[in-house]
Amino acid sequence: MATAKPKKKNPRLASGRKRARQDVKLNAANSSLRSKYRTAVKNVEKAVVAGDKSKATELFAKMQAVVDTIADKGIFHKNKAARDKSRLSAKVKSLAAAA
């Protein structure tokens, strides 16, 4: 990871230059949302491993909202979002059954 990506040449056309400017902003926004998604999923998994049923349930509800938002924006495919929600839901339910 020490090597950086080679810098791209500036586009000649005005529309290309505008697209390059927009891409920087969009990439930053998408990266932020992707990070938020991963953090939400990770928090639920930590609560499940810790065995904290109430906290896991609460975090799972918040995680669902984040996942749905990101799927709606098209950052992740809707099927990936559904798959992740399903897997975490099963973990939270197994935690509830075990208690």
ChimeraX attribute file (.defattr): number of C-alpha atoms within 10 A of each C-alpha:
attribute: neighborCount
match mode: 1-to-1
recipient: residues
	/A:1	4
	/A:2	4
	/A:3	5
	/A:4	6
	/A:5	7
	/A:6	6
	/A:7	6
	/A:8	7
	/A:9	6
	/A:10	9
	/A:11	12
	/A:12	8
	/A:13	9
	/A:14	9
	/A:15	10
	/A:16	12
	/A:17	13
	/A:18	11
	/A:19	12
	/A:20	15
	/A:21	11
	/A:22	11
	/A:23	12
	/A:24	10
	/A:25	11
	/A:26	12
	/A:27	11
	/A:28	11
	/A:29	12
	/A:30	16
	/A:31	13
	/A:32	11
	/A:33	18
	/A:34	17
	/A:35	11
	/A:36	16
	/A:37	21
	/A:38	13
	/A:39	14
	/A:40	19
	/A:41	20
	/A:42	14
	/A:43	16
	/A:44	25
	/A:45	18
	/A:46	13
	/A:47	20
	/A:48	23
	/A:49	14
	/A:50	12
	/A:51	16
	/A:52	16
	/A:53	20
	/A:54	14
	/A:55	16
	/A:56	26
	/A:57	19
	/A:58	12
	/A:59	18
	/A:60	23
	/A:61	13
	/A:62	14
	/A:63	23
	/A:64	20
	/A:65	13
	/A:66	21
	/A:67	25
	/A:68	17
	/A:69	17
	/A:70	20
	/A:71	17
	/A:72	13
	/A:73	12
	/A:74	11
	/A:75	14
	/A:76	17
	/A:77	12
	/A:78	17
	/A:79	10
	/A:80	12
	/A:81	19
	/A:82	14
	/A:83	11
	/A:84	15
	/A:85	19
	/A:86	12
	/A:87	11
	/A:88	19
	/A:89	18
	/A:90	12
	/A:91	17
	/A:92	25
	/A:93	16
	/A:94	13
	/A:95	20
	/A:96	16
	/A:97	9
	/A:98	9
	/A:99	9
